[in-house]
């Protein structure tokens, strides 16, 4: 059952992304992420935190998830600088929920998963927005697809995800978010360069993670992903 759950979510998300690409409509991806994580929230009831309660940290993350799911509408409603401000606010709040979990003793495997998948959905939604509105090329989709392809592969071969912790992955995520936010600046050359840097960095981080995994003979103490 656990193996099925591990593969079901990335498979669901890959299907949602595929539909969004075919339809040229990011809403399919945003809605797919919201539904998929909603199901995982329900299935994890009672193990959200060490006490079993939802906890403040997870509530903050769920608030962030709601904003991420609303990004397609916010993109249409806000001027470019307002939209960039929202994206940067999401990055700042991403640090707040982690701090709240640690300081309040609410850290849990579910909380870590929810935080990571909210980050992944944000990257994927931003990538599809950039591509579907022709701000940058289709190659920017790679930045978001890495996470779901990686999770799908790990579900089939768990040793691929058995990688020592490193702050490098977190730094790359922060830089990726800044680059994707910068790609919404209405200056084609700057947008392309920013998106290309972010996509390259996240690609390097996943290749680095795979190379360090126990699947390639590297003993890992504790698995982790950005």
N, C-alpha and C positions, 0 to 999 in steps of 0.2 A: 504493500500500500504506500509506504514512504517513497519507494522508487517511482511509483506512478505519479505521486504528487510532485516529485522533483522534476520530472520530465514534462508534466502537463502544463505548468505555467509558461516555461519558455516556448513550448510548442504553440500554446495559445497566443502568446505575444508575437511570435513570428508570423502566425496566420493573420493577426490583427494588422501588423505592419504591412504584410503583403497586400491585404485588402485596401489599406490606406494608399499604398503606392499605385495599385491598379485604378482606384477611383480618384486619385489625385486629391484626396480629402483626409487631412490629418485627424479629423474627428474620429475616424474608425480606430486609430491607434490610441488616442486619448481615452475613448470609451472602453476599448478593450483592456487597457491598463487598469482603469477604475473598476471594471467588473471583475477582472482577474484577482486583483488585490483585495477586493471586497469579499470574494469567496475565500481567499486565504485567511482573511481576518476572522471570518465566521468559523472556519475549520480549526483555528488556533485558540478559540475561546477557552479561557481558563489557564492558558500558558502565555498570555500576552506579556506579563512581567513575572518576577519571582513570586509575588503575592497573588498572582492570578488576575488582578485588576488591570484595566486598560493602561492607566498611568498617564501622567502629564506629558512625558516625552513622546509617547505614541500618539497622544492627542495632537501635539504640535506637528508631528510627522503627517498625520491624517489631514490636518489643515493645509500643510504644504502640498500634499497629494491633490487636494481639491483645487488648489490654485494651478498646479501643473495640468490637471485635466481641463481647466478653463483657459489655458494658454491660446488655443485656437481662436476663441472669442475675444480674448484680450488683445490679440494681435490685430484684429479688425477694428477694435474699439479705441485703442490708444495710439497716440503718435509714437514714432519710432523710439524716441528717447524715453517715453513713459514705459514702453514695453521692455526696453533694456533695463530700466530701473526695477521692474518687477522681477526679471530674471536674476539680477544681482541680489535682490532682497531674498529670493528663494535660496541662493547660495549662502547668505548670512544666516538665515533661519536653519539651514542644514546643520550648521555648527551648534546652534542653540539646543536642538533636540538631543544631540549627543551629550552635551554638557548636562542637560537636565536628567538624562538617564543615569549618568555616572554619579552625579551629586545626590540624587534621590534614591539610589539603589534600585533603579528600575531597569537596568541593563538586562537584556535577554536575547536569546537567539531570534525570537520573533521580531523584536524591535530592530535588531541589526538587519534582518531580512527586509523589513518594511522600509527602513531608511535607504538601503541599497537599491531596492527595486523602484522606489520613488525617484531616486537619482537617475536610474537607468531610463525610466519613462520620460523624465524631463529632457534628457539628452536626445532620446528618440523623437519626441515631439518637436523639439527645436530643429533637429535635422530635417524632418519632413517639411516643416514650415519653410525653412530656407530653400529647400529643393522645389517644393510645389509652387512657391511664389517666384521662382527663378532668380533668387538672390545669389545662389551659387549652384554648382553642378551637382549631379546625382551622387557623386563620390562622397558627399558629406554624410550620406545615409550610413556609411561604414562606421562612423563614430558611435551611432546607437546600436547598430546591428551586432557589433562585437559582443556586447553583454549577453544578448539573447542566444546567439550562436554558441558562445562560451558556456553558458548555463546548460544549454541542451547537450553539449558534448560532455560536460561534467556529469550530467545525469546518467549518461551511458557509460562513462569511464571516470569514476570518482577521483582517481589518482591525478587526473589533470588539474583538479582544483586544490590539490594538497600542496600548498605553497606557503613558505614562511611569510609572516607579516612584514610589511615594509611601509614606511611613510611615503615612499616614492609614489605609490598608487594614489594616495590621498592628494598629494601635491598635483599629480597629473589631472585628477578630476577637477580640482579648483581651477587649474589653468585651462582645462577644456571648457568649463562653464564660462569663464571670462572670454575665451576666444569665440564661443558660439554667440554670446551676448554681443560681442563686437561685430560679428558678422551681420547684424541687423542695422548697422550704420549704413545709411543710404549713399554709399560710395563704393562702387563695384570692386575696384582694386583692393581697397582695405578689407571689404567683406570677404573676398576670396582668400586673401592672405591669412586673415584671422581664422577662418574656417579650416583652411589647409593645415595651419599650425596645430590647431586643436585635434583634428582628425589624425594627423601624424603622431602626435604625442600619445593619444589613447591607443593607437595601433601598436606603438612601441611598448606601451605598458602591458598590453595583453600578451604580446609575443614574449616579453620578459617574464611574465608570470608563468606562461606555459613552459618556458625553458627551465625555470626553477622548480617546476612541479616534480613530485616523486615519480610521475609517469616516465620521466626522462632520467631517472636515476639520481635525482636530487632529494635527499631525505628532508622532509618538512616537519617542523615542530607543531605548527598550528596553521590550518588553512585560513585564507582570507582573500577578499577581493575588495577593490575600491567601490 
